[in-house]
Amino acid sequence: MGAQKGRDLLLKVDQAGTGSFQTVAGLRSHTLSFNAASVNVSNQESIGQWRELLSGAGVKSAGIRGSGIFKDAAADATVRSYFFTGTIRRWQVVIPDFGIVDGLFQITGMDFGGRHDGEVTFELVLESAGELTFTAI
């Protein structure tokens, strides 16, 4: 994957649960991280006392962190309600020239900030809440 514009990485949510995704905010920075916990099966007979891991085991997770400004008052209200009610929704992260990550996420962190000479900004943290799919584009 060659160099890409950061603004082309999009965060979208399926607000109605119908499979129709809308961009909810103008994100200025974004991070998508994948994690996989390993399962250690080392024992006294492990060759050379090296750690052994169980293939295909462990828990996988993903996290999304983004900051920016909300698209409009309705998007602001929707995202805030998801946070305060603990709602799990289907979200998409569109990575240009790479693919789309799609799945259930819960908002686990939300920060607001602003400068005296600028707009109010937010930072959003989402954690995966089920299986994710990846579609190459």
RODO-2510 file (C-alpha; in nm, 4 decimals, decimal comma):
residues 137
     n   res          X          Y          Z
     1     m     0,0000     0,0000     0,0000
     2     g     0,1464     0,3338    -0,1028
     3     a     0,1065     0,6675     0,0718
     4     q    -0,2553     0,7679     0,1336
     5     k    -0,4322     1,0810     0,2548
     6     g    -0,5295     1,0436     0,6202
     7     r    -0,8635     1,2099     0,5543
     8     d    -0,9616     0,9232     0,3224
     9     l    -0,9758     0,6780     0,6156
    10     l    -1,3461     0,6851     0,7066
    11     l    -1,5366     0,5810     1,0181
    12     k    -1,9006     0,4928     0,9516
    13     v    -2,1851     0,3547     1,1618
    14     d    -2,5023     0,1611     1,0802
    15     q    -2,7406     0,3775     1,2843
    16     a    -3,0611     0,1885     1,2066
    17     g    -2,9256    -0,1674     1,1943
    18     t    -3,0225    -0,1983     0,8271
    19     g    -2,6760    -0,2301     0,6707
    20     s    -2,6749     0,1312     0,5548
    21     f    -2,3665     0,3134     0,6844
    22     q    -2,3250     0,6874     0,7355
    23     t    -2,0128     0,8853     0,8200
    24     v    -2,0796     1,0432     1,1606
    25     a    -1,7835     1,2763     1,1994
    26     g    -1,5036     1,4596     1,0281
    27     l    -1,2100     1,2708     1,1762
    28     r    -0,8747     1,4466     1,1706
    29     s    -0,6746     1,1538     1,3044
    30     h    -0,7557     0,7851     1,3234
    31     t    -0,5954     0,4649     1,4391
    32     l    -0,7105     0,1067     1,3854
    33     s    -0,5293    -0,1601     1,5847
    34     f    -0,5651    -0,5374     1,5870
    35     n    -0,4626    -0,7572     1,8784
    36     a    -0,4395    -1,1324     1,9358
    37     a    -0,3690    -1,2850     2,2746
    38     s    -0,1518    -1,5933     2,2675
    39     v    -0,2056    -1,9169     2,4604
    40     n     0,1135    -2,0425     2,6218
    41     v     0,1350    -2,4234     2,6253
    42     s     0,4985    -2,4470     2,7380
    43     n     0,5854    -2,7227     2,9784
    44     q     0,8835    -2,8892     3,1411
    45     e     0,9549    -3,0803     2,8214
    46     s     0,9519    -2,7780     2,5867
    47     i     1,2598    -2,8053     2,3664
    48     g     1,5426    -2,5903     2,5005
    49     q     1,2952    -2,4414     2,7508
    50     w     1,1573    -2,2216     2,4733
    51     r     0,8027    -2,0992     2,5015
    52     e     0,5452    -2,2855     2,2920
    53     l     0,2226    -2,1260     2,1686
    54     l    -0,1013    -2,2959     2,0667
    55     s    -0,1753    -2,2155     1,7033
    56     g    -0,5141    -2,0579     1,6312
    57     a    -0,6041    -2,0094     1,9979
    58     g    -0,6496    -1,6947     2,2025
    59     v    -0,8756    -1,3942     2,1881
    60     k    -0,8678    -1,1494     1,8966
    61     s    -0,9748    -0,7895     1,9336
    62     a    -0,9644    -0,4596     1,7510
    63     g    -0,9722    -0,1020     1,8653
    64     i    -1,0454     0,2212     1,6840
    65     r    -0,9397     0,5633     1,8083
    66     g    -1,0361     0,8793     1,6240
    67     s    -1,0500     1,2497     1,6896
    68     g    -1,2118     1,5354     1,5039
    69     i    -1,5391     1,7234     1,4832
    70     f    -1,8924     1,5898     1,4516
    71     k    -2,0625     1,6114     1,1129
    72     d    -2,3707     1,7792     1,2618
    73     a    -2,5794     1,8019     1,5802
    74     a    -2,7697     1,4816     1,4954
    75     a    -2,4469     1,2793     1,4612
    76     d    -2,3222     1,4265     1,7890
    77     a    -2,6444     1,3246     1,9664
    78     t    -2,6381     0,9745     1,8152
    79     v    -2,2789     0,9008     1,9166
    80     r    -2,3307     1,0438     2,2672
    81     s    -2,6403     0,8274     2,3144
    82     y    -2,4430     0,5160     2,2077
    83     f    -2,1826     0,5959     2,4719
    84     f    -2,4204     0,6703     2,7609
    85     t    -2,6418     0,3684     2,6915
    86     g    -2,3533     0,1289     2,6171
    87     t    -2,5020     0,0513     2,2757
    88     i    -2,3175    -0,1921     2,0524
    89     r    -2,3520    -0,1027     1,6848
    90     r    -2,2057    -0,2159     1,3561
    91     w    -1,9248     0,0146     1,2420
    92     q    -1,7028     0,0225     0,9347
    93     v    -1,3504     0,1510     0,8903
    94     v    -1,2719     0,2204     0,5252
    95     i    -0,8980     0,2085     0,4550
    96     p    -0,8298     0,3451     0,1046
    97     d    -0,6622     0,1064    -0,1426
    98     f    -0,6598    -0,1619     0,1283
    99     g    -1,0031    -0,2682     0,2491
   100     i    -1,3018    -0,2351     0,4786
   101     v    -1,3130    -0,3642     0,8363
   102     d    -1,6735    -0,4257     0,9394
   103     g    -1,8195    -0,5430     1,2688
   104     l    -1,9736    -0,4746     1,6054
   105     f    -1,8077    -0,2171     1,8310
   106     q    -1,8881    -0,0414     2,1570
   107     i    -1,7760     0,3114     2,2422
   108     t    -1,5534     0,2729     2,5478
   109     g    -1,4110     0,6229     2,5672
   110     m    -1,5159     0,9718     2,4692
   111     d    -1,3276     1,2941     2,5378
   112     f    -1,4145     1,6518     2,4483
   113     g    -1,1761     1,9424     2,4193
   114     g    -1,1335     2,2799     2,2634
   115     r    -0,9155     2,5853     2,2415
   116     h    -1,0285     2,9371     2,3167
   117     d    -0,9790     3,0280     1,9493
   118     g    -1,1125     2,7096     1,7884
   119     e    -1,3924     2,4567     1,7659
   120     v    -1,4899     2,1852     2,0131
   121     t    -1,3247     1,8549     1,9230
   122     f    -1,3798     1,5008     2,0441
   123     e    -1,1850     1,1785     2,0735
   124     l    -1,3674     0,8496     2,0382
   125     v    -1,2498     0,5008     2,1402
   126     l    -1,4293     0,1917     2,0091
   127     e    -1,3580    -0,1707     2,1069
   128     s    -1,4658    -0,4729     1,9073
   129     a    -1,7657    -0,6639     2,0424
   130     g    -1,7789    -0,9619     1,8082
   131     e    -1,6363    -1,1118     1,4925
   132     l    -1,4971    -0,8689     1,2373
   133     t    -1,4818    -0,9124     0,8622
   134     f    -1,2294    -0,7713     0,6181
   135     t    -1,3104    -0,7011     0,2533
   136     a    -1,0237    -0,6046     0,0216
   137     i    -1,0874    -0,3124    -0,2119
***
